Amino acid sequence: MEEPIKLAIIGGSGLYNMDGLQAAKEYKSETPFGMPSAPIIVGELEGQRVAFLARHGLGHHITPSEIPYRANIYALKSLGVERIISISACGSLREDYAPGHIVIPDQLYDNTKNRARTFFGEGLVAHVGMADPFCSDLSKQLEDAVHTTSATAHSGGTFITIEGPSFSTKAESNAYRAWGMSIIGMTAAPEAFLAREAEMCYAAMAHVTDYDVWHVSEMPVTVEMVVQTLNKNTAVVQEAIHHFARNLKPERACDCDHALANAVITNRKSISKEARKKLNLLIKKYI
């Protein structure tokens, strides 16, 4: 019997594979929510079985709004994954979070409009607590790993997710700053919410690539600017992930693994067979 997969890495812009995965095997997992963005690659990294998923697909052909977020999280859950590290590019909305820095955010603001942000509905209702959308225990371990690299790292901050794929207007960027947002990206929501519904720990390693468009003394963000910074940070990402996997604590010291315990509000007798079958992977402990 194979060892369980404790950890998954979801690679964003600029990270489409994970160096150092040994004895890698490819999984193509169809889910009730469709196929994931790309085949999931499972191998051994620093003594841990690790899964890697390219969020935007191989070759980066999927826009932020087109990403099959539910299929991605469901597929990882079906492989037994307990913890997810998200690698994301982001813009900075703060002077002190400079391009090239790494942020481990602790809060999330969803400003998207067109995305399915829950597994539930169609006959089964659940209200899952999201006060702290990033797992604090996993985030602390990730922060410790990043601090072993040469990168400048920041702990905490609110990550606002916009719909995209276009970058913000100056008016929008300045509004987000006035709201107290710290960094801006296009994929953290609903990914973090779905991970919580699936009772998986979720933390983000956000790479600051630019100052969005608010900074009057800096050039407005461009794809070229984002790619250049991400390429420079690739080695830092790989180094931090290797250190993280090497030192991953075997037990989860958080409440993520029972997020659904008191969340299902639908009367058990009213749950249809179709809904039970579709969401059995998530609810079987409780229904």
C-alpha positions as CSV (number, residue, x, y, z in Angstrom):
1,M,0.0,0.0,0.0
2,E,1.3,3.4,-1.0
3,E,2.1,6.0,1.6
4,P,-0.5,8.8,1.9
5,I,0.1,12.1,0.1
6,K,0.3,14.6,2.9
7,L,1.2,17.7,0.8
8,A,0.2,19.3,-2.5
9,I,1.8,22.2,-4.2
10,I,-0.4,24.3,-6.6
11,G,1.9,26.2,-8.9
12,G,0.7,29.5,-10.3
13,S,2.2,31.8,-12.9
14,G,5.8,30.9,-13.5
15,L,5.8,27.6,-11.7
16,Y,4.7,24.7,-13.9
17,N,6.7,21.9,-12.4
18,M,8.4,20.9,-9.2
19,D,12.1,20.2,-9.3
20,G,13.4,17.2,-7.3
21,L,10.2,15.1,-7.4
22,Q,11.5,11.5,-7.5
23,A,9.6,8.4,-8.8
24,A,7.0,10.7,-10.2
25,K,3.7,9.4,-11.4
26,E,0.9,11.2,-13.4
27,Y,-2.7,11.1,-12.3
28,K,-5.6,12.1,-14.5
29,S,-8.5,12.4,-12.1
30,E,-12.0,13.1,-13.3
31,T,-14.3,14.5,-10.6
32,P,-18.0,15.4,-10.3
33,F,-16.8,18.9,-11.2
34,G,-14.9,18.0,-14.3
35,M,-11.2,17.5,-15.0
36,P,-8.5,19.4,-13.0
37,S,-6.4,22.1,-14.7
38,A,-3.6,19.5,-15.6
39,P,-2.6,16.0,-14.7
40,I,-1.5,15.8,-11.0
41,I,2.1,14.7,-10.6
42,V,2.9,12.7,-7.5
43,G,6.4,11.8,-6.4
44,E,8.7,11.9,-3.4
45,L,10.3,15.1,-2.2
46,E,12.6,15.2,0.8
47,G,11.0,12.0,2.2
48,Q,7.4,13.2,1.7
49,R,4.9,12.0,-1.0
50,V,4.0,15.3,-2.7
51,A,1.5,16.1,-5.4
52,F,2.0,19.0,-7.8
53,L,-0.7,20.7,-9.9
54,A,-0.2,23.4,-12.5
55,R,-3.1,25.8,-11.7
56,H,-3.2,27.4,-15.2
57,G,-2.6,24.2,-17.0
58,L,0.5,23.0,-18.9
59,G,1.7,25.9,-21.0
60,H,-0.5,28.4,-19.0
61,H,-3.6,28.3,-21.2
62,I,-6.3,28.8,-18.6
63,T,-7.3,32.2,-17.4
64,P,-7.9,32.9,-13.7
65,S,-11.7,32.8,-14.2
66,E,-11.6,29.6,-16.3
67,I,-9.6,27.6,-13.7
68,P,-11.6,24.6,-12.6
69,Y,-11.1,25.3,-8.9
70,R,-13.6,22.8,-7.6
71,A,-12.2,20.0,-9.8
72,N,-8.6,20.9,-8.7
73,I,-9.4,20.7,-4.9
74,Y,-11.7,17.7,-5.2
75,A,-9.0,15.8,-7.2
76,L,-6.3,16.5,-4.6
77,K,-8.7,15.5,-1.9
78,S,-9.4,12.2,-3.7
79,L,-5.7,11.5,-3.5
80,G,-5.7,11.9,0.2
81,V,-4.0,15.3,0.3
82,E,-4.3,17.0,3.7
83,R,-2.3,20.2,3.2
84,I,-1.9,22.6,0.2
85,I,0.7,25.2,-0.5
86,S,-0.4,27.7,-3.1
87,I,2.3,29.5,-5.1
88,S,0.9,32.8,-6.5
89,A,2.1,35.9,-8.2
90,C,0.7,39.1,-6.7
91,G,0.9,42.9,-7.0
92,S,1.8,45.0,-3.9
93,L,-0.6,47.6,-2.5
94,R,1.9,48.6,0.2
95,E,5.2,50.5,-0.1
96,D,7.0,48.1,2.2
97,Y,6.0,45.0,0.2
98,A,8.4,45.5,-2.7
99,P,8.8,43.6,-5.9
100,G,10.9,40.4,-5.3
101,H,9.6,40.0,-1.8
102,I,7.5,37.1,-0.6
103,V,4.3,37.5,1.5
104,I,2.6,34.8,3.6
105,P,-0.9,36.4,3.9
106,D,-3.3,35.8,6.8
107,Q,-6.5,37.3,5.4
108,L,-8.4,37.1,2.1
109,Y,-10.9,39.4,0.4
110,D,-12.9,37.9,-2.5
111,N,-13.7,40.6,-5.1
112,T,-14.5,38.2,-7.9
113,K,-17.8,38.0,-9.7
114,N,-18.1,34.9,-11.9
115,R,-16.8,31.9,-9.9
116,A,-18.4,29.0,-8.1
117,R,-17.0,29.4,-4.6
118,T,-18.5,26.4,-2.9
119,F,-18.9,22.6,-3.4
120,F,-22.4,22.8,-1.8
121,G,-25.8,23.5,-3.3
122,E,-28.2,21.5,-5.4
123,G,-29.8,19.9,-2.4
124,L,-27.1,20.0,0.2
125,V,-26.4,23.2,2.1
126,A,-23.4,23.8,4.4
127,H,-22.1,27.0,6.0
128,V,-18.4,26.7,6.7
129,G,-16.5,29.1,8.9
130,M,-14.1,31.3,7.0
131,A,-13.0,33.9,9.5
132,D,-9.4,32.9,9.1
133,P,-9.2,31.4,5.5
134,F,-5.5,30.6,5.7
135,C,-4.3,27.8,8.0
136,S,-2.2,29.6,10.7
137,D,-0.2,26.5,11.5
138,L,0.7,25.7,7.9
139,S,1.4,29.4,7.2
140,K,3.8,29.5,10.1
141,Q,5.7,26.4,8.8
142,L,5.8,28.0,5.3
143,E,7.1,31.3,6.7
144,D,9.8,29.5,8.5
145,A,10.8,27.7,5.3
146,V,10.9,31.0,3.3
147,H,13.1,32.6,6.0
148,T,15.8,30.0,5.3
149,T,16.2,31.4,1.8
150,S,17.7,34.7,0.7
151,A,14.3,36.3,0.0
152,T,12.8,39.1,2.0
153,A,9.6,37.6,3.6
154,H,6.6,39.3,5.2
155,S,4.2,37.6,7.6
156,G,0.6,38.7,7.4
157,G,-1.5,40.9,5.1
158,T,-4.8,40.8,3.3
159,F,-4.8,39.2,-0.2
160,I,-7.6,40.7,-2.4
161,T,-8.6,38.5,-5.3
162,I,-9.9,40.2,-8.4
163,E,-11.6,38.6,-11.4
164,G,-9.1,39.5,-14.1
165,P,-7.7,38.7,-16.5
166,S,-7.0,42.4,-17.0
167,F,-5.0,44.3,-14.4
168,S,-6.6,46.9,-12.2
169,T,-7.4,50.5,-13.1
170,K,-5.7,53.2,-11.1
171,A,-9.0,54.0,-9.4
172,E,-9.5,50.4,-8.4
173,S,-6.0,50.0,-7.2
174,N,-6.3,53.1,-5.0
175,A,-9.6,52.0,-3.7
176,Y,-8.1,48.6,-2.6
177,R,-5.3,50.5,-0.8
178,A,-7.9,52.7,1.0
179,W,-9.7,49.5,2.1
180,G,-6.5,48.3,3.7
181,M,-5.6,45.5,1.3
182,S,-1.9,44.5,1.2
183,I,-1.5,42.4,-2.0
184,I,-3.6,41.7,-5.1
185,G,-3.9,38.6,-7.2
186,M,-6.4,36.6,-9.3
187,T,-6.6,33.1,-8.0
188,A,-6.5,32.8,-4.1
189,A,-10.4,32.9,-4.1
190,P,-12.2,30.6,-4.3
191,E,-9.3,28.2,-4.0
192,A,-8.8,28.9,-0.2
193,F,-12.5,28.6,0.5
194,L,-12.8,25.3,-1.3
195,A,-9.8,23.9,0.5
196,R,-11.5,24.7,3.8
197,E,-14.7,23.0,2.7
198,A,-12.6,20.0,1.9
199,E,-11.1,20.1,5.3
200,M,-7.6,20.7,3.9
201,C,-5.0,23.1,5.4
202,Y,-4.2,25.9,2.9
203,A,-1.4,28.5,3.0
204,A,-0.1,30.8,0.3
205,M,3.4,31.8,-0.8
206,A,2.7,35.1,-2.7
207,H,5.5,36.5,-4.8
208,V,5.3,40.3,-5.2
209,T,6.0,41.0,-8.9
210,D,5.0,44.7,-9.1
211,Y,3.3,47.7,-7.4
212,D,0.1,47.2,-9.4
213,V,-0.7,50.6,-10.9
214,W,-1.0,52.9,-7.9
215,H,2.7,53.7,-7.4
216,V,3.3,56.9,-9.4
217,S,7.1,56.5,-9.5
218,E,7.0,52.9,-10.8
219,M,6.0,51.6,-14.2
220,P,2.5,50.1,-14.4
221,V,2.4,46.3,-14.2
222,T,2.9,44.3,-17.4
223,V,3.1,40.6,-18.2
224,E,6.8,41.0,-19.0
225,M,7.4,42.6,-15.5
226,V,5.6,39.7,-13.8
227,V,7.5,37.0,-15.7
228,Q,10.9,38.6,-15.1
229,T,10.3,38.7,-11.3
230,L,8.9,35.2,-11.2
231,N,11.9,33.8,-13.1
232,K,14.2,35.4,-10.6
233,N,12.3,33.9,-7.7
234,T,12.0,30.4,-9.1
235,A,15.1,29.2,-7.3
236,V,13.7,30.7,-4.0
237,V,10.4,28.9,-4.4
238,Q,12.1,25.5,-5.0
239,E,14.5,26.0,-2.1
240,A,11.7,27.0,0.3
241,I,9.5,24.1,-0.7
242,H,12.3,21.6,-0.3
243,H,13.0,23.0,3.2
244,F,9.3,22.9,4.0
245,A,8.8,19.3,2.9
246,R,12.0,18.2,4.8
247,N,10.7,19.7,8.0
248,L,6.9,19.2,7.7
249,K,5.3,18.3,11.0
250,P,3.5,14.9,10.7
251,E,0.4,16.0,12.6
252,R,-1.8,18.9,11.9
253,A,-2.1,21.4,14.8
254,C,-5.2,23.2,13.6
255,D,-9.0,22.8,13.2
256,C,-9.0,22.5,9.4
257,D,-9.6,18.7,9.5
258,H,-13.1,19.0,10.9
259,A,-14.3,22.3,9.3
260,L,-17.5,20.5,8.2
261,A,-18.3,19.0,11.6
262,N,-21.1,21.5,12.4
263,A,-21.5,23.1,9.0
264,V,-24.2,21.0,7.2
265,I,-27.6,22.5,7.9
266,T,-29.7,20.4,5.5
267,N,-31.9,17.9,7.3
268,R,-30.2,14.5,6.7
269,K,-33.5,13.0,5.5
270,S,-33.8,15.7,2.9
271,I,-30.4,15.1,1.3
272,S,-30.9,13.5,-2.1
273,K,-29.1,10.4,-3.2
274,E,-27.5,12.4,-6.0
275,A,-26.1,15.0,-3.6
276,R,-24.9,12.4,-1.2
277,K,-23.1,10.6,-4.0
278,K,-21.6,13.8,-5.5
279,L,-20.2,15.0,-2.2
280,N,-19.5,11.7,-0.4
281,L,-15.8,12.3,-0.5
282,L,-16.3,15.5,1.6
283,I,-19.2,14.6,3.9
284,K,-18.9,10.8,4.6
285,K,-17.5,11.4,8.0
286,Y,-20.6,13.3,9.1
287,I,-23.6,12.0,7.0
